[in-house]
Amino acid sequence: MISNQILQSTIEGLKGITRTEFCVYDTEGIVLAGTSSSMNVYGADVVSFVNSPAESQVVGGCQFFKIMDENQLEYILLVRGAGDDAFMIGKMVVFQIQNLLVAYKERFDKENFIKNLLLDNLLLVDIYNRAKKLHIDTNVRRVVFVIETAQENDSASMEIVKTLFIGKGRDFITAVDERNIILVKELKDNEGYEEMNRVAKMVLDMLNSEAMAKVHIAYGTIINEIRDVSRSYKEAKMALDVGKIFYSDQHVVAYGQLGIGRLIYQLPMHLCRMFIREIFNGKSPDDLDEETLTTINKFFENNLNVSETSRQLYIHRNTLVYRLDKLQKSTVLDLRTFDDANTFKIALMVVKYMNYIETMNH
């Protein structure tokens, strides 16, 4: 269904060309759009015309026309005048509005198709049949972006994203929930992940400056077949979650660059708990005081370099060694060795993941 605003702007534009007054009614005799308020009094005549077999007729100095959407009566058009000119102009306006109906219906069908494709609601044979009917290429490179906004149903951010991409014609913008905007982007042959990262940062900067929106953006892997769009979407959703847990300072996250965070995210909780008990003897890194955690993080940042870490923490080298020895006694892990440091770092990530899951479950 075309919006009343579109109908209004269409008939106003046609009035400017033809210098003729128009009014569009629905099938119940209610005015949807018009260029002259004097034509708003034909409600009862419109209802009678709806129930008649005629496709057009003259009533009270106006030419009435039926506007069909395939075999379904959609609107009644009134044209001021009763001669041949009014009839010819009316037929042209009917043709124009019927074409609008076809265009909007196709757009709606495409959006529905993309939503069902993202959510994996289509059989394989249906994907290719419907794509063919909707004139959507099935064998082109695409990638799915998930743009999470702080506000639910953020229409301003949605409009900005549409302005950036909808004119391209081969990209699709939609939403499958209240918080996320989905961009299914078609890629040129020479475009890869570097270009996708630039696209994500462009969207981020635009939403930050224009909509003043706080957003996080994630994207999946590049796919070559339309049937794999749902996989790229699932990857982008996972990247968004993994980014929140392990890379909270990053506003753009790529599924292909999640590293060990992707593995930890897919671990069952009972294995995570078992691992933490094994490493910390029933304790948790959350039990460590702030000073110790700051020391550990700085030590990792400096690639286990004792001298550089003590310098940046403004403490004596022996003080740092004492803290590391104290940590070794409580955890049986010597962070000065690569294996133990790596185990501890993974353990910290596992605890972050566990805390995130517990927060989500409450």
C-alpha beads as a LAMMPS data file, in Angstrom:
LAMMPS data file: protein, C-alpha beads

362 atoms
361 bonds

1 atom types
1 bond types

-500.0 500.0 xlo xhi
-500.0 500.0 ylo yhi
-500.0 500.0 zlo zhi

Masses

1 110.0

Atoms # bond

1 1 1 0.000 0.000 0.000
2 1 1 1.317 3.449 -0.961
3 1 1 1.480 5.941 1.891
4 1 1 -0.940 8.878 1.883
5 1 1 2.038 11.220 1.784
6 1 1 3.263 9.669 -1.480
7 1 1 -0.237 9.809 -2.963
8 1 1 -0.531 13.480 -1.977
9 1 1 2.813 14.475 -3.493
10 1 1 2.010 12.484 -6.671
11 1 1 -1.325 14.122 -7.374
12 1 1 0.029 17.575 -6.464
13 1 1 2.785 17.068 -9.011
14 1 1 0.263 15.939 -11.618
15 1 1 -1.925 18.958 -10.853
16 1 1 1.064 21.186 -11.557
17 1 1 1.447 19.558 -14.981
18 1 1 -2.234 19.263 -15.994
19 1 1 -3.776 22.180 -14.062
20 1 1 -6.507 19.776 -12.976
21 1 1 -7.836 19.036 -9.473
22 1 1 -7.666 15.453 -8.150
23 1 1 -8.836 13.505 -5.127
24 1 1 -8.081 9.916 -4.071
25 1 1 -10.540 7.941 -1.906
26 1 1 -10.302 4.491 -0.402
27 1 1 -12.994 1.912 -1.103
28 1 1 -14.937 2.954 2.025
29 1 1 -15.370 6.554 0.855
30 1 1 -12.614 8.096 2.987
31 1 1 -10.360 10.767 1.460
32 1 1 -6.689 9.758 1.364
33 1 1 -5.234 12.641 -0.650
34 1 1 -6.551 15.630 -2.581
35 1 1 -5.655 18.920 -4.208
36 1 1 -8.963 20.669 -3.452
37 1 1 -11.043 20.421 -0.278
38 1 1 -14.206 20.959 -2.352
39 1 1 -13.785 17.399 -3.670
40 1 1 -13.982 15.874 -0.174
41 1 1 -17.804 15.611 -0.227
42 1 1 -18.254 12.624 -2.516
43 1 1 -17.923 9.830 0.056
44 1 1 -21.393 8.345 -0.494
45 1 1 -21.006 8.580 -4.299
46 1 1 -17.659 6.820 -4.071
47 1 1 -19.173 3.907 -2.086
48 1 1 -21.950 3.568 -4.699
49 1 1 -19.360 3.624 -7.488
50 1 1 -17.297 0.935 -5.715
51 1 1 -20.308 -1.388 -5.802
52 1 1 -21.099 -0.676 -9.453
53 1 1 -19.667 -2.683 -12.383
54 1 1 -18.486 0.483 -14.177
55 1 1 -14.757 1.268 -14.450
56 1 1 -15.443 5.011 -14.753
57 1 1 -18.392 7.369 -14.612
58 1 1 -19.287 11.034 -14.191
59 1 1 -20.878 12.190 -10.929
60 1 1 -21.500 15.826 -9.949
61 1 1 -19.062 17.323 -12.421
62 1 1 -16.249 14.880 -11.555
63 1 1 -14.935 11.905 -13.461
64 1 1 -14.662 8.791 -11.247
65 1 1 -12.076 6.057 -11.947
66 1 1 -11.291 2.723 -10.331
67 1 1 -7.611 2.025 -9.602
68 1 1 -6.842 -1.667 -9.486
69 1 1 -3.918 -3.541 -7.938
70 1 1 -3.913 -6.607 -10.171
71 1 1 -7.538 -7.789 -9.679
72 1 1 -8.079 -5.992 -6.374
73 1 1 -9.811 -2.601 -6.221
74 1 1 -7.441 -0.320 -4.300
75 1 1 -8.471 3.355 -4.784
76 1 1 -11.068 5.597 -6.394
77 1 1 -9.708 8.598 -8.292
78 1 1 -11.802 11.731 -8.816
79 1 1 -10.870 14.186 -11.561
80 1 1 -12.483 17.624 -11.784
81 1 1 -14.332 17.887 -15.118
82 1 1 -16.514 15.682 -17.265
83 1 1 -15.265 16.024 -20.851
84 1 1 -12.823 14.076 -22.983
85 1 1 -9.864 15.976 -21.544
86 1 1 -10.799 15.021 -17.971
87 1 1 -11.246 11.408 -19.054
88 1 1 -7.839 11.304 -20.796
89 1 1 -6.062 12.984 -17.864
90 1 1 -7.781 10.629 -15.442
91 1 1 -6.631 7.560 -17.379
92 1 1 -3.041 8.830 -17.258
93 1 1 -3.232 9.433 -13.499
94 1 1 -4.697 5.947 -12.978
95 1 1 -1.798 4.510 -14.984
96 1 1 0.709 6.468 -12.889
97 1 1 -0.752 5.349 -9.545
98 1 1 -1.018 1.732 -10.680
99 1 1 2.678 1.811 -11.594
100 1 1 3.421 3.194 -8.131
101 1 1 1.473 0.302 -6.617
102 1 1 3.547 -2.203 -8.588
103 1 1 6.817 -0.520 -7.574
104 1 1 5.914 -0.350 -3.890
105 1 1 4.607 -3.891 -3.882
106 1 1 7.860 -5.126 -5.416
107 1 1 9.831 -3.177 -2.847
108 1 1 7.733 -4.648 -0.031
109 1 1 8.116 -8.146 -1.478
110 1 1 11.869 -7.686 -1.718
111 1 1 12.088 -6.531 1.890
112 1 1 10.021 -9.509 3.046
113 1 1 12.221 -11.833 1.026
114 1 1 15.411 -10.378 2.522
115 1 1 14.011 -10.638 6.070
116 1 1 13.071 -14.295 5.590
117 1 1 16.436 -14.937 3.953
118 1 1 18.283 -13.442 6.939
119 1 1 16.233 -15.453 9.417
120 1 1 16.710 -18.696 7.471
121 1 1 12.953 -19.097 6.969
122 1 1 13.110 -20.209 3.318
123 1 1 13.687 -23.537 1.645
124 1 1 16.610 -23.625 -0.771
125 1 1 14.354 -24.001 -3.807
126 1 1 12.178 -21.085 -2.637
127 1 1 15.225 -18.827 -2.269
128 1 1 16.188 -19.153 -5.926
129 1 1 12.611 -19.086 -7.264
130 1 1 11.655 -15.953 -5.355
131 1 1 14.960 -14.223 -6.112
132 1 1 14.362 -14.815 -9.819
133 1 1 10.825 -13.385 -9.643
134 1 1 12.073 -10.317 -7.757
135 1 1 15.014 -9.816 -10.155
136 1 1 17.614 -10.251 -7.423
137 1 1 20.971 -11.653 -8.543
138 1 1 21.805 -14.938 -6.851
139 1 1 25.502 -15.282 -7.707
140 1 1 27.064 -12.018 -6.589
141 1 1 29.393 -11.268 -3.669
142 1 1 27.633 -9.878 -0.603
143 1 1 28.288 -9.242 3.070
144 1 1 25.886 -8.541 5.951
145 1 1 26.376 -5.649 8.387
146 1 1 24.528 -5.462 11.707
147 1 1 24.237 -1.908 13.067
148 1 1 23.149 -1.859 16.704
149 1 1 21.737 1.408 18.012
150 1 1 21.337 2.421 21.634
151 1 1 17.651 3.279 21.118
152 1 1 14.960 0.866 20.027
153 1 1 13.281 1.530 16.656
154 1 1 15.745 4.318 15.851
155 1 1 14.023 5.718 12.746
156 1 1 16.521 8.576 12.351
157 1 1 19.460 6.170 12.111
158 1 1 17.496 3.928 9.731
159 1 1 16.802 6.872 7.400
160 1 1 20.475 7.885 7.374
161 1 1 21.557 4.353 6.476
162 1 1 18.916 4.232 3.730
163 1 1 20.144 7.553 2.363
164 1 1 23.679 6.165 2.191
165 1 1 22.839 2.905 0.432
166 1 1 19.271 2.560 -0.856
167 1 1 19.996 4.629 -3.962
168 1 1 22.527 2.062 -5.083
169 1 1 19.621 -0.267 -5.932
170 1 1 21.521 -3.485 -5.244
171 1 1 21.927 -3.082 -1.480
172 1 1 19.154 -3.908 1.002
173 1 1 18.415 -2.185 4.311
174 1 1 15.947 -3.725 6.728
175 1 1 15.364 -4.610 10.388
176 1 1 14.433 -7.905 12.011
177 1 1 14.197 -6.603 15.586
178 1 1 13.851 -3.306 17.481
179 1 1 17.545 -2.637 18.092
180 1 1 19.427 -3.630 14.916
181 1 1 19.558 -2.208 11.403
182 1 1 20.632 -4.785 8.810
183 1 1 22.558 -3.859 5.665
184 1 1 22.997 -6.551 3.009
185 1 1 25.662 -5.011 0.793
186 1 1 26.641 -6.118 -2.682
187 1 1 30.366 -5.999 -3.417
188 1 1 32.277 -5.279 -6.572
189 1 1 34.803 -7.864 -7.738
190 1 1 37.753 -5.818 -6.461
191 1 1 36.253 -5.078 -3.024
192 1 1 37.312 -7.040 0.047
193 1 1 37.431 -6.772 3.831
194 1 1 39.514 -3.608 3.820
195 1 1 36.781 -1.803 1.873
196 1 1 34.113 -3.304 4.157
197 1 1 35.918 -1.928 7.179
198 1 1 35.933 1.512 5.550
199 1 1 32.201 1.215 4.832
200 1 1 31.524 0.322 8.492
201 1 1 33.577 3.290 9.719
202 1 1 31.807 5.621 7.277
203 1 1 28.407 4.504 8.627
204 1 1 29.669 4.838 12.202
205 1 1 30.948 8.395 11.619
206 1 1 27.747 9.415 9.819
207 1 1 25.460 8.105 12.565
208 1 1 27.622 9.661 15.281
209 1 1 27.573 13.086 13.632
210 1 1 24.107 13.226 12.005
211 1 1 21.896 11.205 14.352
212 1 1 24.074 11.644 17.462
213 1 1 23.578 7.904 17.868
214 1 1 25.804 5.589 19.866
215 1 1 26.212 2.531 17.652
216 1 1 28.211 -0.679 17.297
217 1 1 28.721 -2.248 13.880
218 1 1 29.710 -5.807 13.017
219 1 1 29.939 -7.640 9.732
220 1 1 30.220 -11.268 8.665
221 1 1 32.266 -12.978 5.985
222 1 1 31.886 -12.253 2.279
223 1 1 29.626 -14.798 0.588
224 1 1 29.166 -15.639 -3.106
225 1 1 25.701 -17.238 -3.103
226 1 1 22.408 -15.690 -2.007
227 1 1 21.625 -18.805 0.064
228 1 1 24.575 -17.931 2.343
229 1 1 23.246 -14.472 3.307
230 1 1 21.816 -15.938 6.534
231 1 1 25.242 -17.324 7.455
232 1 1 26.905 -13.933 7.029
233 1 1 24.113 -12.427 9.167
234 1 1 24.653 -14.988 11.953
235 1 1 28.388 -14.304 11.848
236 1 1 27.776 -10.557 12.133
237 1 1 25.456 -11.127 15.114
238 1 1 28.080 -13.287 16.797
239 1 1 30.761 -10.677 16.091
240 1 1 28.561 -8.043 17.730
241 1 1 28.231 -10.150 20.908
242 1 1 31.884 -11.192 20.994
243 1 1 32.913 -7.578 20.476
244 1 1 30.865 -6.460 23.490
245 1 1 32.485 -9.108 25.693
246 1 1 36.142 -8.989 24.688
247 1 1 36.662 -5.814 22.628
248 1 1 34.338 -3.306 24.266
249 1 1 36.526 -0.369 23.194
250 1 1 36.005 -1.181 19.495
251 1 1 32.891 0.124 17.715
252 1 1 33.510 -1.838 14.496
253 1 1 34.075 -5.596 14.722
254 1 1 34.635 -8.094 11.903
255 1 1 33.759 -11.767 12.302
256 1 1 37.013 -12.725 10.576
257 1 1 39.085 -10.892 13.197
258 1 1 37.623 -12.185 16.450
259 1 1 40.582 -14.425 17.248
260 1 1 40.309 -16.610 20.315
261 1 1 37.215 -14.687 21.439
262 1 1 35.207 -16.554 18.795
263 1 1 36.306 -19.919 20.252
264 1 1 35.576 -18.959 23.848
265 1 1 32.137 -17.616 22.886
266 1 1 31.145 -21.051 21.624
267 1 1 32.256 -22.949 24.741
268 1 1 29.517 -24.448 26.935
269 1 1 29.321 -22.931 30.409
270 1 1 30.132 -26.162 32.272
271 1 1 33.496 -26.379 30.441
272 1 1 34.239 -22.741 31.278
273 1 1 33.558 -23.340 34.983
274 1 1 35.687 -26.492 34.947
275 1 1 38.576 -24.606 33.322
276 1 1 38.435 -21.745 35.853
277 1 1 38.309 -24.189 38.799
278 1 1 41.294 -26.046 37.369
279 1 1 43.374 -22.879 36.917
280 1 1 42.455 -20.968 40.062
281 1 1 41.692 -23.789 42.510
282 1 1 38.080 -22.787 42.992
283 1 1 38.829 -19.058 43.033
284 1 1 38.233 -16.509 40.279
285 1 1 40.246 -13.658 38.731
286 1 1 37.407 -11.434 39.947
287 1 1 38.745 -12.021 43.468
288 1 1 42.020 -10.271 42.594
289 1 1 42.420 -6.722 43.842
290 1 1 42.550 -3.737 41.467
291 1 1 46.288 -3.214 41.915
292 1 1 47.076 -6.803 40.921
293 1 1 44.784 -6.686 37.866
294 1 1 46.331 -3.387 36.720
295 1 1 49.800 -4.909 37.096
296 1 1 48.814 -8.009 35.106
297 1 1 47.227 -6.035 32.265
298 1 1 50.220 -3.707 31.978
299 1 1 52.564 -6.710 32.038
300 1 1 50.645 -8.249 29.133
301 1 1 50.638 -4.943 27.227
302 1 1 54.435 -4.890 27.421
303 1 1 54.847 -8.500 26.239
304 1 1 55.991 -9.813 29.651
305 1 1 58.820 -7.250 29.839
306 1 1 59.522 -6.699 33.565
307 1 1 61.695 -3.584 33.151
308 1 1 59.282 -1.742 30.845
309 1 1 56.246 -2.668 32.948
310 1 1 57.826 -1.442 36.203
311 1 1 58.835 1.791 34.470
312 1 1 55.293 2.462 33.191
313 1 1 53.755 1.597 36.573
314 1 1 56.290 3.864 38.344
315 1 1 57.365 1.083 40.691
316 1 1 60.682 -0.560 41.414
317 1 1 61.518 -3.674 39.440
318 1 1 61.698 -5.695 42.700
319 1 1 58.176 -4.539 43.620
320 1 1 56.860 -5.909 40.331
321 1 1 58.742 -9.182 40.851
322 1 1 57.247 -9.427 44.350
323 1 1 53.711 -8.964 42.967
324 1 1 54.284 -11.618 40.304
325 1 1 55.696 -14.021 42.918
326 1 1 52.665 -13.392 45.127
327 1 1 50.351 -14.113 42.194
328 1 1 52.246 -17.306 41.421
329 1 1 51.739 -18.561 44.962
330 1 1 47.986 -17.999 44.825
331 1 1 47.381 -19.311 41.286
332 1 1 50.392 -21.585 40.599
333 1 1 50.929 -19.545 37.402
334 1 1 54.188 -17.748 36.708
335 1 1 53.275 -14.946 34.318
336 1 1 56.952 -14.505 33.382
337 1 1 56.697 -17.707 31.332
338 1 1 54.859 -17.688 28.030
339 1 1 52.688 -20.756 28.682
340 1 1 51.438 -19.592 32.075
341 1 1 50.890 -16.039 30.833
342 1 1 48.888 -17.339 27.896
343 1 1 46.798 -19.584 30.178
344 1 1 46.080 -16.673 32.510
345 1 1 45.095 -14.372 29.649
346 1 1 42.674 -16.973 28.275
347 1 1 41.271 -17.465 31.772
348 1 1 40.552 -13.735 32.050
349 1 1 38.660 -13.891 28.742
350 1 1 36.708 -16.953 29.880
351 1 1 35.655 -15.135 33.054
352 1 1 34.527 -12.137 30.979
353 1 1 32.420 -14.469 28.864
354 1 1 30.912 -16.177 31.934
355 1 1 30.029 -12.833 33.511
356 1 1 28.389 -11.700 30.248
357 1 1 26.273 -14.852 30.014
358 1 1 25.189 -14.563 33.645
359 1 1 24.215 -10.917 33.092
360 1 1 22.189 -11.840 29.994
361 1 1 20.385 -14.598 31.892
362 1 1 19.266 -12.259 34.615

Bonds

1 1 1 2
2 1 2 3
3 1 3 4
4 1 4 5
5 1 5 6
6 1 6 7
7 1 7 8
8 1 8 9
9 1 9 10
10 1 10 11
11 1 11 12
12 1 12 13
13 1 13 14
14 1 14 15
15 1 15 16
16 1 16 17
17 1 17 18
18 1 18 19
19 1 19 20
20 1 20 21
21 1 21 22
22 1 22 23
23 1 23 24
24 1 24 25
25 1 25 26
26 1 26 27
27 1 27 28
28 1 28 29
29 1 29 30
30 1 30 31
31 1 31 32
32 1 32 33
33 1 33 34
34 1 34 35
35 1 35 36
36 1 36 37
37 1 37 38
38 1 38 39
39 1 39 40
40 1 40 41
41 1 41 42
42 1 42 43
43 1 43 44
44 1 44 45
45 1 45 46
46 1 46 47
47 1 47 48
48 1 48 49
49 1 49 50
50 1 50 51
51 1 51 52
52 1 52 53
53 1 53 54
54 1 54 55
55 1 55 56
56 1 56 57
57 1 57 58
58 1 58 59
59 1 59 60
60 1 60 61
61 1 61 62
62 1 62 63
63 1 63 64
64 1 64 65
65 1 65 66
66 1 66 67
67 1 67 68
68 1 68 69
69 1 69 70
70 1 70 71
71 1 71 72
72 1 72 73
73 1 73 74
74 1 74 75
75 1 75 76
76 1 76 77
77 1 77 78
78 1 78 79
79 1 79 80
80 1 80 81
81 1 81 82
82 1 82 83
83 1 83 84
84 1 84 85
85 1 85 86
86 1 86 87
87 1 87 88
88 1 88 89
89 1 89 90
90 1 90 91
91 1 91 92
92 1 92 93
93 1 93 94
94 1 94 95
95 1 95 96
96 1 96 97
97 1 97 98
98 1 98 99
99 1 99 100
100 1 100 101
101 1 101 102
102 1 102 103
103 1 103 104
104 1 104 105
105 1 105 106
106 1 106 107
107 1 107 108
108 1 108 109
109 1 109 110
110 1 110 111
111 1 111 112
112 1 112 113
113 1 113 114
114 1 114 115
115 1 115 116
116 1 116 117
117 1 117 118
118 1 118 119
119 1 119 120
120 1 120 121
121 1 121 122
122 1 122 123
123 1 123 124
124 1 124 125
125 1 125 126
126 1 126 127
127 1 127 128
128 1 128 129
129 1 129 130
130 1 130 131
131 1 131 132
132 1 132 133
133 1 133 134
134 1 134 135
135 1 135 136
136 1 136 137
137 1 137 138
138 1 138 139
139 1 139 140
140 1 140 141
141 1 141 142
142 1 142 143
143 1 143 144
144 1 144 145
145 1 145 146
146 1 146 147
147 1 147 148
148 1 148 149
149 1 149 150
150 1 150 151
151 1 151 152
152 1 152 153
153 1 153 154
154 1 154 155
155 1 155 156
156 1 156 157
157 1 157 158
158 1 158 159
159 1 159 160
160 1 160 161
161 1 161 162
162 1 162 163
163 1 163 164
164 1 164 165
165 1 165 166
166 1 166 167
167 1 167 168
168 1 168 169
169 1 169 170
170 1 170 171
171 1 171 172
172 1 172 173
173 1 173 174
174 1 174 175
175 1 175 176
176 1 176 177
177 1 177 178
178 1 178 179
179 1 179 180
180 1 180 181
181 1 181 182
182 1 182 183
183 1 183 184
184 1 184 185
185 1 185 186
186 1 186 187
187 1 187 188
188 1 188 189
189 1 189 190
190 1 190 191
191 1 191 192
192 1 192 193
193 1 193 194
194 1 194 195
195 1 195 196
196 1 196 197
197 1 197 198
198 1 198 199
199 1 199 200
200 1 200 201
201 1 201 202
202 1 202 203
203 1 203 204
204 1 204 205
205 1 205 206
206 1 206 207
207 1 207 208
208 1 208 209
209 1 209 210
210 1 210 211
211 1 211 212
212 1 212 213
213 1 213 214
214 1 214 215
215 1 215 216
216 1 216 217
217 1 217 218
218 1 218 219
219 1 219 220
220 1 220 221
221 1 221 222
222 1 222 223
223 1 223 224
224 1 224 225
225 1 225 226
226 1 226 227
227 1 227 228
228 1 228 229
229 1 229 230
230 1 230 231
231 1 231 232
232 1 232 233
233 1 233 234
234 1 234 235
235 1 235 236
236 1 236 237
237 1 237 238
238 1 238 239
239 1 239 240
240 1 240 241
241 1 241 242
242 1 242 243
243 1 243 244
244 1 244 245
245 1 245 246
246 1 246 247
247 1 247 248
248 1 248 249
249 1 249 250
250 1 250 251
251 1 251 252
252 1 252 253
253 1 253 254
254 1 254 255
255 1 255 256
256 1 256 257
257 1 257 258
258 1 258 259
259 1 259 260
260 1 260 261
261 1 261 262
262 1 262 263
263 1 263 264
264 1 264 265
265 1 265 266
266 1 266 267
267 1 267 268
268 1 268 269
269 1 269 270
270 1 270 271
271 1 271 272
272 1 272 273
273 1 273 274
274 1 274 275
275 1 275 276
276 1 276 277
277 1 277 278
278 1 278 279
279 1 279 280
280 1 280 281
281 1 281 282
282 1 282 283
283 1 283 284
284 1 284 285
285 1 285 286
286 1 286 287
287 1 287 288
288 1 288 289
289 1 289 290
290 1 290 291
291 1 291 292
292 1 292 293
293 1 293 294
294 1 294 295
295 1 295 296
296 1 296 297
297 1 297 298
298 1 298 299
299 1 299 300
300 1 300 301
301 1 301 302
302 1 302 303
303 1 303 304
304 1 304 305
305 1 305 306
306 1 306 307
307 1 307 308
308 1 308 309
309 1 309 310
310 1 310 311
311 1 311 312
312 1 312 313
313 1 313 314
314 1 314 315
315 1 315 316
316 1 316 317
317 1 317 318
318 1 318 319
319 1 319 320
320 1 320 321
321 1 321 322
322 1 322 323
323 1 323 324
324 1 324 325
325 1 325 326
326 1 326 327
327 1 327 328
328 1 328 329
329 1 329 330
330 1 330 331
331 1 331 332
332 1 332 333
333 1 333 334
334 1 334 335
335 1 335 336
336 1 336 337
337 1 337 338
338 1 338 339
339 1 339 340
340 1 340 341
341 1 341 342
342 1 342 343
343 1 343 344
344 1 344 345
345 1 345 346
346 1 346 347
347 1 347 348
348 1 348 349
349 1 349 350
350 1 350 351
351 1 351 352
352 1 352 353
353 1 353 354
354 1 354 355
355 1 355 356
356 1 356 357
357 1 357 358
358 1 358 359
359 1 359 360
360 1 360 361
361 1 361 362
